[in-house]
Amino acid sequence: MAVCTGNICRSALAEYVLRDALEKAGLGDQVQVTSSGISDEEEGRPMDPRMAAIARSLNLDPSAHRARPMPHSAWETQDLFLAADLNHLRTLRRWAPTPELRGKIRLLRSFDPASVALTEEQQGMADPWYGGQQDFELTRDQVLASIPGVVDHLMATLKGTHLNSSGPGITRIHSSRLRRH
């Protein structure tokens, strides 16, 4: 689950880019990607028009997107939370009901090979909503640089689970969520 503040810019774009990348990697039928906000202030609104234009420039159709706050049930249904910035990371860590769940929270840019050497404080993405076109383009670039690492992580997780699972295999990942039956 990609998470930002209102779910109209960063997490929304990450959701669509990740979904597309997983489709192209042949994991679309195994993975369902979602996004949400830590706030309900934008609930029900479409993707910010400036970010929607960025999505369309990537041949993605964001018209179905509607912002939603993170449901409490996400803790029971998600295996990976991709926080857009340090504030989201800290908020999600505070909200996580168990230490195990806190371990499932990562900054999105921690999957960008160029950001690995950066500290958590440096890996956050600034909110483009307050800026101009260049800020939306920077967000696009940061999301695009991070998504291949997320896909690799999910592929490795799937492969590792299939190889190491003593019970029935994975039936699907919900926004990086492994479901076993």
Number of C-alpha atoms within 10 A of each C-alpha: 25 29 30 28 23 23 32 28 27 33 27 30 27 29 26 21 22 26 22 18 18 24 14 10 13 10 19 17 11 17 21 18 21 22 27 28 28 19 16 15 14 18 16 14 14 19 25 20 12 16 23 21 16 20 21 12 10 13 11 16 13 21 11 8 20 17 25 23 20 23 10 10 8 16 19 10 16 21 19 24 28 27 31 28 24 19 15 22 23 14 12 23 18 12 13 18 12 11 10 9 18 19 13 18 23 22 23 28 28 22 22 20 13 13 17 13 11 13 10 16 11 14 22 22 21 16 16 19 15 8 10 10 13 10 16 22 15 14 23 22 11 21 24 18 18 22 23 19 17 22 19 14 14 21 15 12 15 20 13 11 16 14 10 10 12 8 10 9 16 17 13 19 24 18 25 27 22 21 14 13 8
